[in-house]
């Protein structure tokens, strides 16, 4: 008790309780500051990036690139280097023990990879970089091509052909009435007598209608036949040439799956080579 070491606190209970509460608060504040300092020193420091992290990031197999898809797999061998031209190259080796939860199927599901295809020889630099007992060939996972367009652009539709409508020739059947050309003044139509003129007291002065004197009827010219219009021809659209099925990109990621003979179901060695 504080009263035992401090004689001034004898017989003063209020002061004794105040000193005890103050000591407890000081200890609590000191402990909180210590915890905060430790957290600041540990959490404020970023974890240094290793060659394994760089290799996984280059190959697209880092846990940060597949959030929520765990459990993740840790490679037993990882090499990150650069070629003479400065291009980064990563080599990874995963060893799967097999079983119900650890196998090739779960590995492909975790990293969203397709099923293995036909066997292919492993690159020579992969075996040199990992330095293990890599097989000469193993089934390879197909990778989508990135150097070809996904689909050819759609060709614009051909415009609908429009038939040309020939213009009506002058003097055709669509014109109304015959064309009448007046005769020169003072001349009379050939064979017309005084009785043929209206209003001169001849026989034509009756009820019958007669043509005016000095006017002749000109025959309409023949209507020309319209020339035939050639039918429009459709322009052929070029079709893109499909890429051969065995074509592979020269750069990118190559993944090989070598099953372990005599092991559990799903046991395999997975080899990865990736370039930037």
C-alpha angles and dihedrals in degrees: 000000000000090000091065094059096035111056090189090070094061110117093007108100096169094056090044092056092046093054092047093051091047092053092050092050092050092052091049093049092048091051092049092051091050092052091047092051093050091050091049092052096047103035096039092061117084117226109250114248113244131204089257091058091048091049093049092047092050091049093046093240100110117124090236089061093056107041117188095011098103157169089084129204125239116215117236089210129031130170126179118186143139133243125236088268092055096254112146116238127189129196121192134181121195122187116202117197094202129223135116099315104019114058147094093289094054091045092054091046093049095053097032095242129158125245118277118271132202122326120275133179117265116243112262093231091057093061091044093051097046095037096204138117096287116169122244093243139005139172110287127215113237115243123202116250115251100183096069129069114254094232138356117257114261114256115239112258116258114253116252111261116249120208116231113240111215116229118247113261118236113265095023127141091272091067114093118237132347122298111251121196117197118236121235114275116267094026125103129209114266112266094015115130131196089266092062096064116090119242097020099104097257129126090283093068091087129094094287115104115241132189118256115268116261096026124113130190115242116208116241115250120248116272111245116232114246115252115249114260114222115239115250115255122220117244111233115240115226114239120218117250110243118236118250112264094236095053114120132187115258092225134035135062129337120189125188126191117203114184118221110240113229094012132117120291108283096020110142147141114240120202122193130191118183132175130194 
